Amino acid sequence: MSRNESGPVVHVVAAAVIDAAGRVLIAQRPAGKHLAGGWEFPGGKLEPGEERAVGLARELREELGITIATPRPLIRVQHAYPSRVVLLDMWVVKRYAGEPQGLDGQALRWCPQEELPSANLLPADKPIVAALRLPERLTEESTVDYAIGLGSRAAHPDSRLQGAFCDNAEQAFAQASAGADFLVLRLPLAIGELEALCRSVSVPVYARQIAPESAWAIGASGVNEISG
């Protein structure tokens, strides 16, 4: 991801807040704000030195009035607008207390996931819609939403997300650089090594032989439970 020299990089944390019916909460930017009227996933800018998960909890508390638990890291997306570059650090939140309210005067909408592509989301949010199709636990190599191990997108130009199997961190870095949409570890990594990998790549990482919530806590998006 390249840096746009026309403006600073703004680090934003945001979440797909999902209710019991599987709907995703989106918010409309109020009048007077940058890109007013557009719809987005709720969140906001990190404060200097603030941990990502801490900033996410603060933003959702201030913006929606909810208290979150066990957020799941999803993907990091960088998007260049004319005046700034936004680094959007996206999470999934299924466990929260309170009823979301637009405390900043923003309109809210619960959107079925299949309607997100037509919801007039801001350009920076659109790659996230595809990533939301990935499960927390990988149990199959191929579904209607993704395929693992097909190779480059140029060789297999379909609409599914394309993942890559990796035996170690070195392979994972190489596959991320080659354009894989997500990384699937075949073997377990040491906690420190896994945490460093998740911190260094922007795409979802699926860890091996670790509990899902433990994986989320160190930055992985889910766990690989594919047999074999």
ZADO-1210 file (C-alpha; in nm, 4 decimals, padded with zeros to 6 digits):
<atoms>
<atom x="00.0000" y="00.0000" z="00.0000" code="MET" pos="1"/>
<atom x="00.1515" y="00.3242" z="-00.1104" code="SER" pos="2"/>
<atom x="00.1463" y="00.6502" z="00.0735" code="ARG" pos="3"/>
<atom x="-00.0187" y="00.9526" z="-00.0860" code="ASN" pos="4"/>
<atom x="00.2108" y="01.2505" z="-00.0514" code="GLU" pos="5"/>
<atom x="-00.0836" y="01.4951" z="-00.0729" code="SER" pos="6"/>
<atom x="-00.1823" y="01.4490" z="00.2884" code="GLY" pos="7"/>
<atom x="-00.1157" y="01.2756" z="00.6201" code="PRO" pos="8"/>
<atom x="-00.2119" y="00.9168" z="00.7015" code="VAL" pos="9"/>
<atom x="-00.5086" y="00.9100" z="00.9421" code="VAL" pos="10"/>
<atom x="-00.5315" y="00.5864" z="01.1443" code="HIS" pos="11"/>
<atom x="-00.8973" y="00.4977" z="01.1992" code="VAL" pos="12"/>
<atom x="-01.0404" y="00.2046" z="01.3948" code="VAL" pos="13"/>
<atom x="-01.3873" y="00.0861" z="01.2942" code="ALA" pos="14"/>
<atom x="-01.6142" y="-00.2130" z="01.3435" code="ALA" pos="15"/>
<atom x="-01.8781" y="-00.4202" z="01.1754" code="ALA" pos="16"/>
<atom x="-02.1170" y="-00.4413" z="01.4707" code="VAL" pos="17"/>
<atom x="-02.3352" y="-00.7458" z="01.4040" code="ILE" pos="18"/>
<atom x="-02.6647" y="-00.8176" z="01.5795" code="ASP" pos="19"/>
<atom x="-02.8294" y="-01.1520" z="01.6624" code="ALA" pos="20"/>
<atom x="-03.0012" y="-01.1558" z="01.3217" code="ALA" pos="21"/>
<atom x="-02.6685" y="-01.1200" z="01.1395" code="GLY" pos="22"/>
<atom x="-02.7319" y="-00.7611" z="01.0310" code="ARG" pos="23"/>
<atom x="-02.4441" y="-00.5124" z="01.0194" code="VAL" pos="24"/>
<atom x="-02.4678" y="-00.1613" z="01.1650" code="LEU" pos="25"/>
<atom x="-02.3682" y="00.1269" z="00.9377" code="ILE" pos="26"/>
<atom x="-02.3707" y="00.4991" z="01.0127" code="ALA" pos="27"/>
<atom x="-02.4210" y="00.8070" z="00.7951" code="GLN" pos="28"/>
<atom x="-02.1641" y="01.0832" z="00.8268" code="ARG" pos="29"/>
<atom x="-02.3348" y="01.4006" z="00.9596" code="PRO" pos="30"/>
<atom x="-02.3443" y="01.7318" z="00.7784" code="ALA" pos="31"/>
<atom x="-02.0281" y="01.9382" z="00.8171" code="GLY" pos="32"/>
<atom x="-01.7928" y="01.6402" z="00.8339" code="LYS" pos="33"/>
<atom x="-01.5573" y="01.5171" z="00.5642" code="HIS" pos="34"/>
<atom x="-01.7593" y="01.3079" z="00.3138" code="LEU" pos="35"/>
<atom x="-02.0885" y="01.4068" z="00.4805" code="ALA" pos="36"/>
<atom x="-02.3852" y="01.1951" z="00.3774" code="GLY" pos="37"/>
<atom x="-02.1837" y="00.8840" z="00.2990" code="GLY" pos="38"/>
<atom x="-02.2382" y="00.5613" z="00.4899" code="TRP" pos="39"/>
<atom x="-01.9595" y="00.3895" z="00.6813" code="GLU" pos="40"/>
<atom x="-01.8793" y="00.1398" z="00.9512" code="PHE" pos="41"/>
<atom x="-01.8807" y="00.3189" z="01.2899" code="PRO" pos="42"/>
<atom x="-01.5505" y="00.4163" z="01.4482" code="GLY" pos="43"/>
<atom x="-01.3018" y="00.7010" z="01.4562" code="GLY" pos="44"/>
<atom x="-00.9424" y="00.8156" z="01.4809" code="LYS" pos="45"/>
<atom x="-00.6947" y="00.6595" z="01.7203" code="LEU" pos="46"/>
<atom x="-00.5436" y="00.8905" z="01.9778" code="GLU" pos="47"/>
<atom x="-00.1612" y="00.9186" z="01.9861" code="PRO" pos="48"/>
<atom x="-00.0099" y="00.6108" z="02.1523" code="GLY" pos="49"/>
<atom x="-00.3472" y="00.4403" z="02.1949" code="GLU" pos="50"/>
<atom x="-00.3734" y="00.0630" z="02.1488" code="GLU" pos="51"/>
<atom x="-00.6015" y="-00.0349" z="01.8606" code="ARG" pos="52"/>
<atom x="-00.8484" y="-00.2444" z="02.0629" code="ALA" pos="53"/>
<atom x="-00.8619" y="00.0220" z="02.3346" code="VAL" pos="54"/>
<atom x="-00.9307" y="00.2914" z="02.0771" code="GLY" pos="55"/>
<atom x="-01.2028" y="00.0822" z="01.9154" code="LEU" pos="56"/>
<atom x="-01.3791" y="00.0310" z="02.2489" code="ALA" pos="57"/>
<atom x="-01.3564" y="00.4040" z="02.3252" code="ARG" pos="58"/>
<atom x="-01.4864" y="00.5108" z="01.9841" code="GLU" pos="59"/>
<atom x="-01.7857" y="00.2762" z="01.9923" code="LEU" pos="60"/>
<atom x="-01.8681" y="00.3832" z="02.3462" code="ARG" pos="61"/>
<atom x="-01.8515" y="00.7534" z="02.2541" code="GLU" pos="62"/>
<atom x="-02.0204" y="00.7195" z="01.9148" code="GLU" pos="63"/>
<atom x="-02.2826" y="00.4496" z="01.9823" code="LEU" pos="64"/>
<atom x="-02.3075" y="00.4165" z="02.3604" code="GLY" pos="65"/>
<atom x="-02.2190" y="00.0457" z="02.3616" code="ILE" pos="66"/>
<atom x="-01.9605" y="-00.1535" z="02.5568" code="THR" pos="67"/>
<atom x="-01.7889" y="-00.4200" z="02.3487" code="ILE" pos="68"/>
<atom x="-01.6265" y="-00.7527" z="02.4327" code="ALA" pos="69"/>
<atom x="-01.3837" y="-00.9777" z="02.2401" code="THR" pos="70"/>
<atom x="-01.3611" y="-00.7834" z="01.9122" code="PRO" pos="71"/>
<atom x="-01.2196" y="-00.9845" z="01.6197" code="ARG" pos="72"/>
<atom x="-00.9539" y="-00.8214" z="01.3977" code="PRO" pos="73"/>
<atom x="-01.0508" y="-00.8413" z="01.0311" code="LEU" pos="74"/>
<atom x="-00.8461" y="-00.6381" z="00.7822" code="ILE" pos="75"/>
<atom x="-00.6519" y="-00.3144" z="00.7399" code="ARG" pos="76"/>
<atom x="-00.7284" y="-00.1080" z="00.4313" code="VAL" pos="77"/>
<atom x="-00.5468" y="00.2056" z="00.3136" code="GLN" pos="78"/>
<atom x="-00.7383" y="00.4465" z="00.0892" code="HIS" pos="79"/>
<atom x="-00.6216" y="00.7758" z="-00.0597" code="ALA" pos="80"/>
<atom x="-00.8688" y="01.0641" z="-00.0664" code="TYR" pos="81"/>
<atom x="-00.7694" y="01.3973" z="-00.2292" code="PRO" pos="82"/>
<atom x="-00.6878" y="01.5573" z="00.1066" code="SER" pos="83"/>
<atom x="-00.5723" y="01.2637" z="00.3169" code="ARG" pos="84"/>
<atom x="-00.4854" y="00.8958" z="00.3318" code="VAL" pos="85"/>
<atom x="-00.6997" y="00.6811" z="00.5618" code="VAL" pos="86"/>
<atom x="-00.5633" y="00.3628" z="00.7185" code="LEU" pos="87"/>
<atom x="-00.8808" y="00.1826" z="00.8193" code="LEU" pos="88"/>
<atom x="-00.8254" y="-00.0783" z="01.0890" code="ASP" pos="89"/>
<atom x="-01.1370" y="-00.2966" z="01.0743" code="MET" pos="90"/>
<atom x="-01.2797" y="-00.5295" z="01.3402" code="TRP" pos="91"/>
<atom x="-01.5891" y="-00.7462" z="01.3865" code="VAL" pos="92"/>
<atom x="-01.7978" y="-00.7014" z="01.7021" code="VAL" pos="93"/>
<atom x="-02.0682" y="-00.9552" z="01.7876" code="LYS" pos="94"/>
<atom x="-02.0642" y="-00.9203" z="02.1661" code="ARG" pos="95"/>
<atom x="-02.1677" y="-00.5880" z="02.3125" code="TYR" pos="96"/>
<atom x="-02.3865" y="-00.4378" z="02.5842" code="ALA" pos="97"/>
<atom x="-02.6327" y="-00.1566" z="02.5211" code="GLY" pos="98"/>
<atom x="-02.8488" y="-00.0517" z="02.2281" code="GLU" pos="99"/>
<atom x="-02.6536" y="00.1425" z="01.9618" code="PRO" pos="100"/>
<atom x="-02.7555" y="00.5077" z="01.9326" code="GLN" pos="101"/>
<atom x="-02.6295" y="00.7884" z="01.7100" code="GLY" pos="102"/>
<atom x="-02.4685" y="00.9958" z="01.9865" code="LEU" pos="103"/>
<atom x="-02.2942" y="01.2226" z="01.7329" code="ASP" pos="104"/>
<atom x="-02.6212" y="01.2970" z="01.5523" code="GLY" pos="105"/>
<atom x="-02.5510" y="01.0370" z="01.2836" code="GLN" pos="106"/>
<atom x="-02.8251" y="00.8241" z="01.1290" code="ALA" pos="107"/>
<atom x="-02.7880" y="00.4500" z="01.1880" code="LEU" pos="108"/>
<atom x="-02.9076" y="00.1554" z="00.9820" code="ARG" pos="109"/>
<atom x="-02.9052" y="-00.2176" z="01.0411" code="TRP" pos="110"/>
<atom x="-02.8151" y="-00.3635" z="00.7022" code="CYS" pos="111"/>
<atom x="-02.8398" y="-00.7300" z="00.5974" code="PRO" pos="112"/>
<atom x="-02.4938" y="-00.8381" z="00.4895" code="GLN" pos="113"/>
<atom x="-02.6050" y="-00.9192" z="00.1350" code="GLU" pos="114"/>
<atom x="-02.7223" y="-00.5564" z="00.0962" code="GLU" pos="115"/>
<atom x="-02.3902" y="-00.3989" z="00.1975" code="LEU" pos="116"/>
<atom x="-02.2543" y="-00.3824" z="-00.1612" code="PRO" pos="117"/>
<atom x="-02.5425" y="-00.1488" z="-00.2568" code="SER" pos="118"/>
<atom x="-02.5488" y="00.0554" z="00.0667" code="ALA" pos="119"/>
<atom x="-02.3540" y="00.3580" z="-00.0684" code="ASN" pos="120"/>
<atom x="-02.0592" y="00.2933" z="00.1610" code="LEU" pos="121"/>
<atom x="-01.7574" y="00.5237" z="00.1437" code="LEU" pos="122"/>
<atom x="-01.4860" y="00.4036" z="-00.0981" code="PRO" pos="123"/>
<atom x="-01.2499" y="00.3144" z="00.1874" code="ALA" pos="124"/>
<atom x="-01.5090" y="00.0739" z="00.3296" code="ASP" pos="125"/>
<atom x="-01.5861" y="-00.1278" z="00.0182" code="LYS" pos="126"/>
<atom x="-01.2978" y="-00.3845" z="00.0410" code="PRO" pos="127"/>
<atom x="-01.4218" y="-00.4670" z="00.3906" code="ILE" pos="128"/>
<atom x="-01.7518" y="-00.5984" z="00.2557" code="VAL" pos="129"/>
<atom x="-01.5672" y="-00.8806" z="00.0781" code="ALA" pos="130"/>
<atom x="-01.3574" y="-00.9641" z="00.3861" code="ALA" pos="131"/>
<atom x="-01.6735" y="-00.9977" z="00.5957" code="LEU" pos="132"/>
<atom x="-01.7567" y="-01.3096" z="00.3928" code="ARG" pos="133"/>
<atom x="-01.4714" y="-01.4945" z="00.5651" code="LEU" pos="134"/>
<atom x="-01.5682" y="-01.7101" z="00.8656" code="PRO" pos="135"/>
<atom x="-01.4121" y="-01.7111" z="01.2117" code="GLU" pos="136"/>
<atom x="-01.3204" y="-02.0782" z="01.1713" code="ARG" pos="137"/>
<atom x="-01.1953" y="-02.2197" z="00.8423" code="LEU" pos="138"/>
<atom x="-01.3219" y="-02.5765" z="00.7940" code="THR" pos="139"/>
<atom x="-01.3274" y="-02.5949" z="00.4121" code="GLU" pos="140"/>
<atom x="-01.0719" y="-02.5154" z="00.1439" code="GLU" pos="141"/>
<atom x="-01.3300" y="-02.3835" z="-00.1004" code="SER" pos="142"/>
<atom x="-01.6761" y="-02.2257" z="-00.0740" code="THR" pos="143"/>
<atom x="-01.8835" y="-01.9845" z="-00.2818" code="VAL" pos="144"/>
<atom x="-01.7074" y="-01.6998" z="-00.0970" code="ASP" pos="145"/>
<atom x="-01.3421" y="-01.8041" z="-00.0958" code="TYR" pos="146"/>
<atom x="-01.0863" y="-02.0550" z="-00.2204" code="ALA" pos="147"/>
<atom x="-00.7466" y="-02.1440" z="-00.0742" code="ILE" pos="148"/>
<atom x="-00.4429" y="-02.2418" z="-00.2786" code="GLY" pos="149"/>
<atom x="-00.5581" y="-02.1465" z="-00.6287" code="LEU" pos="150"/>
<atom x="-00.2565" y="-01.9254" z="-00.6909" code="GLY" pos="151"/>
<atom x="-00.2614" y="-01.5721" z="-00.8286" code="SER" pos="152"/>
<atom x="-00.5808" y="-01.3832" z="-00.9037" code="ARG" pos="153"/>
<atom x="-00.4566" y="-01.3331" z="-01.2602" code="ALA" pos="154"/>
<atom x="-00.4556" y="-01.7097" z="-01.3078" code="ALA" pos="155"/>
<atom x="-00.7970" y="-01.7561" z="-01.1457" code="HIS" pos="156"/>
<atom x="-00.9942" y="-01.4329" z="-01.2011" code="PRO" pos="157"/>
<atom x="-01.3168" y="-01.5126" z="-01.0174" code="ASP" pos="158"/>
<atom x="-01.4942" y="-01.3091" z="-00.7540" code="SER" pos="159"/>
<atom x="-01.4031" y="-01.5324" z="-00.4606" code="ARG" pos="160"/>
<atom x="-01.1483" y="-01.4225" z="-00.2034" code="LEU" pos="161"/>
<atom x="-00.8249" y="-01.6095" z="-00.2673" code="GLN" pos="162"/>
<atom x="-00.6285" y="-01.7415" z="00.0276" code="GLY" pos="163"/>
<atom x="-00.2846" y="-01.8973" z="00.0529" code="ALA" pos="164"/>
<atom x="-00.1622" y="-02.1870" z="00.2660" code="PHE" pos="165"/>
<atom x="00.1606" y="-02.1094" z="00.4539" code="CYS" pos="166"/>
<atom x="00.3888" y="-02.3352" z="00.6569" code="ASP" pos="167"/>
<atom x="00.5708" y="-02.0532" z="00.8363" code="ASN" pos="168"/>
<atom x="00.5903" y="-01.6774" z="00.8796" code="ALA" pos="169"/>
<atom x="00.8364" y="-01.6343" z="00.5921" code="GLU" pos="170"/>
<atom x="00.5938" y="-01.7967" z="00.3484" code="GLN" pos="171"/>
<atom x="00.3093" y="-01.5885" z="00.4913" code="ALA" pos="172"/>
<atom x="00.4956" y="-01.2620" z="00.4310" code="PHE" pos="173"/>
<atom x="00.5745" y="-01.3705" z="00.0756" code="ALA" pos="174"/>
<atom x="00.2141" y="-01.4650" z="00.0010" code="GLN" pos="175"/>
<atom x="00.0860" y="-01.1358" z="00.1445" code="ALA" pos="176"/>
<atom x="00.3307" y="-00.9473" z="-00.0765" code="SER" pos="177"/>
<atom x="00.2131" y="-01.1508" z="-00.3764" code="ALA" pos="178"/>
<atom x="-00.1451" y="-01.0345" z="-00.3226" code="GLY" pos="179"/>
<atom x="-00.3197" y="-01.3111" z="-00.1273" code="ALA" pos="180"/>
<atom x="-00.6522" y="-01.1960" z="00.0174" code="ASP" pos="181"/>
<atom x="-00.5939" y="-01.3956" z="00.3374" code="PHE" pos="182"/>
<atom x="-00.3305" y="-01.6254" z="00.4876" code="LEU" pos="183"/>
<atom x="-00.3905" y="-01.9753" z="00.6259" code="VAL" pos="184"/>
<atom x="-00.1224" y="-02.1251" z="00.8498" code="LEU" pos="185"/>
<atom x="-00.0830" y="-02.5030" z="00.8196" code="ARG" pos="186"/>
<atom x="00.1359" y="-02.5248" z="01.1312" code="LEU" pos="187"/>
<atom x="00.1216" y="-02.3459" z="01.4685" code="PRO" pos="188"/>
<atom x="00.3521" y="-02.0520" z="01.5269" code="LEU" pos="189"/>
<atom x="00.4998" y="-01.9349" z="01.8545" code="ALA" pos="190"/>
<atom x="00.2820" y="-01.6643" z="02.0061" code="ILE" pos="191"/>
<atom x="00.5393" y="-01.3896" z="01.9557" code="GLY" pos="192"/>
<atom x="00.5979" y="-01.4910" z="01.5940" code="GLU" pos="193"/>
<atom x="00.2244" y="-01.5043" z="01.5219" code="LEU" pos="194"/>
<atom x="00.1690" y="-01.1648" z="01.6831" code="GLU" pos="195"/>
<atom x="00.4519" y="-01.0123" z="01.4752" code="ALA" pos="196"/>
<atom x="00.3056" y="-01.1586" z="01.1560" code="LEU" pos="197"/>
<atom x="-00.0437" y="-01.0237" z="01.2280" code="CYS" pos="198"/>
<atom x="00.0990" y="-00.6822" z="01.3098" code="ARG" pos="199"/>
<atom x="00.2985" y="-00.6702" z="00.9874" code="SER" pos="200"/>
<atom x="00.0446" y="-00.7788" z="00.7242" code="VAL" pos="201"/>
<atom x="-00.2833" y="-00.6075" z="00.6415" code="SER" pos="202"/>
<atom x="-00.4824" y="-00.9147" z="00.5330" code="VAL" pos="203"/>
<atom x="-00.6623" y="-01.1655" z="00.7589" code="PRO" pos="204"/>
<atom x="-00.4471" y="-01.4378" z="00.9157" code="VAL" pos="205"/>
<atom x="-00.5845" y="-01.7777" z="01.0193" code="TYR" pos="206"/>
<atom x="-00.3803" y="-01.9380" z="01.2973" code="ALA" pos="207"/>
<atom x="-00.3396" y="-02.3073" z="01.3782" code="ARG" pos="208"/>
<atom x="-00.3998" y="-02.4888" z="01.7082" code="GLN" pos="209"/>
<atom x="-00.5126" y="-02.1893" z="01.9099" code="ILE" pos="210"/>
<atom x="-00.8491" y="-02.0934" z="02.0567" code="ALA" pos="211"/>
<atom x="-01.0356" y="-01.8303" z="01.8513" code="PRO" pos="212"/>
<atom x="-01.0477" y="-01.5647" z="02.1228" code="GLU" pos="213"/>
<atom x="-00.6772" y="-01.6143" z="02.1949" code="SER" pos="214"/>
<atom x="-00.6077" y="-01.5709" z="01.8246" code="ALA" pos="215"/>
<atom x="-00.8116" y="-01.2500" z="01.8105" code="TRP" pos="216"/>
<atom x="-00.6295" y="-01.1090" z="02.1129" code="ALA" pos="217"/>
<atom x="-00.2956" y="-01.1239" z="01.9294" code="ILE" pos="218"/>
<atom x="-00.4263" y="-01.0001" z="01.5957" code="GLY" pos="219"/>
<atom x="-00.5327" y="-01.3089" z="01.3971" code="ALA" pos="220"/>
<atom x="-00.8730" y="-01.3011" z="01.2298" code="SER" pos="221"/>
<atom x="-00.9585" y="-01.6631" z="01.2948" code="GLY" pos="222"/>
<atom x="-00.8386" y="-02.0208" z="01.3185" code="VAL" pos="223"/>
<atom x="-00.7617" y="-02.2863" z="01.0608" code="ASN" pos="224"/>
<atom x="-00.9491" y="-02.6070" z="01.1399" code="GLU" pos="225"/>
<atom x="-00.9152" y="-02.7709" z="00.7983" code="ILE" pos="226"/>
<atom x="-00.8218" y="-03.1345" z="00.8516" code="SER" pos="227"/>
<atom x="-00.5119" y="-03.2804" z="00.6922" code="GLY" pos="228"/>
</atoms>
